[in-house]
Amino acid sequence: TRCKETYRVVRHVVEQSGLNAEVVKDESIERMMALGLMATPGIAVDGKIVVSGRIPKAEEVRQLLGVA
């Protein structure tokens, strides 16, 4: 549930901002291990973990994506 909500928040911010970005929800353990993600949910931007273990607010996602 927390992962789905995180995905929803990120997708909403990307759509509302008009960004040309691909939002992918990857639930594979292999990908999480490759990124070094220790707590879910997590957000990676360009292969780097920027949020883990919590659901971010939309404003935080905007800042992370540079659309604040």
N, C-alpha and C positions, 0 to 999 in steps of 0.2 A: 504494500500500500504506500509506504513512504517513497519507494522508487518510482511508482506511477505518478505520485503527486509532484515529485521533483521533475520528472520528464514533462509533465503538464505545464509547470511553471516556466521551464526553459523554452519549450515549444511556443508558449504564449508570448514570451518576450521577443523571441526571434520573429514571429509572425507580425506582432504589433510594431516592431522596429523596422520592418521591411528589409532585414538583413538577408543577404544571399548566403545562407549557412545551412549545412546539413545537420539535423539533430537526430542522433542515433541512440536507441536504447539497447545496450548490449549487456545481457545478463550472464554471459559466459564466465565461468571461474578462470579460465585461461587468460582472458583479456584483463580481468581484475588483477590477477597475479602479475601479468606483464607490466601493468601500470603502477603496481605497488599499492593498490587500493586496499586499505586495512579495515575500513568500515563503510557500510552502505547506508544511504545512497551516496553516490559520488558523481562528480561532474569533472570531465576532462575537456580542456580546450587545447586543440592542436597537440594532443598526446600528453598533456601535463595535467595532473590532478589539481583542481583549484578549489574544490569543496568536497568534503567527505564526512559521513556520519550524521548529516542533518539535512533538512529541507531548507534551501535558501529562500529568502524573500525575493520578489521580482526585482526590486531596486538593486539588490546585490548582484543579481544576474546581469542586469543592465550595465552596472559598473564593470563587471568582469569582461563583458563583451565590448566595452568601450562606447556604449550608446546612452550613457547616463545624462 
